């Protein structure tokens, strides 16, 4: 199944919906006491998801054209957003950074989350070196603690697309990477979250990015230095990963910083990142003077 957080044109309220093709089925029309957000649905466990599946199968709930809604972030109020850096060798090399024996892990602040077709803005005084990074996002379902790698995918609830937007000048000026990637709106997610059963192998997905019509990243998740399962196993050794935790699994080569000439996001730029089996996530850019 595919889930999204949608907002009607005449309302600021966010509604959880099942997405089927060009249609949206509001979860509030499917169940009494329905979950209002994806986080609540995940916390409800397998039983609640099965109830939603059964209600959709009955075919009684009204369908609404997706064109009548705007997308909010596919992930809202997760317990944590963990990002992994340098998880593709080509990206590590192009940034002139070394892939260490253990994953490079940092957190992203919740204010950075935003949705498909939204506008992300930042002041020119803070950065004129803002970069894109297409990433596969992984959502934890069952709590994960001391998980063996061979069991790790059993703790995955679903997958989404993440654009890990980065102010490179801030990244290379500071010892930590959270602030450079956590400006307001710097972590678009979506447009949907796809349940884990829809993705047969998270290491066999095409991943790409397009900036202003130019293909700038074109790779597969099979090129990850550490697989999704390996990342979950590693992270779960030190902390319990609660339901709803979002893990952004790293970006392939082709970042704008490393290109000659460099490609940075400008005022009016449009960047689309995508992952096979999930969809395409578009962000519009506004630079404030």
PyMOL commands that set and color helices and strands:
alter all, ss='L'
color gray80, all
select helices_A, chain A and resi 27-29+38-43+45-58+66-68+89-94+110-112+149-155+168-171+179-181+196-198+221-223+228-238+256-258
alter helices_A, ss='H'
color red, helices_A
select strands_A, chain A and resi 2-8+14-20+23-26+64-65+69-71+81-85+104-107+113-114+118-123+130-131+134-140+156-164+166-167+187-189+193-195+206-211+214-220+246-251+270-275+279-288
alter strands_A, ss='S'
color yellow, strands_A
deselect
rebuild
show_as cartoon
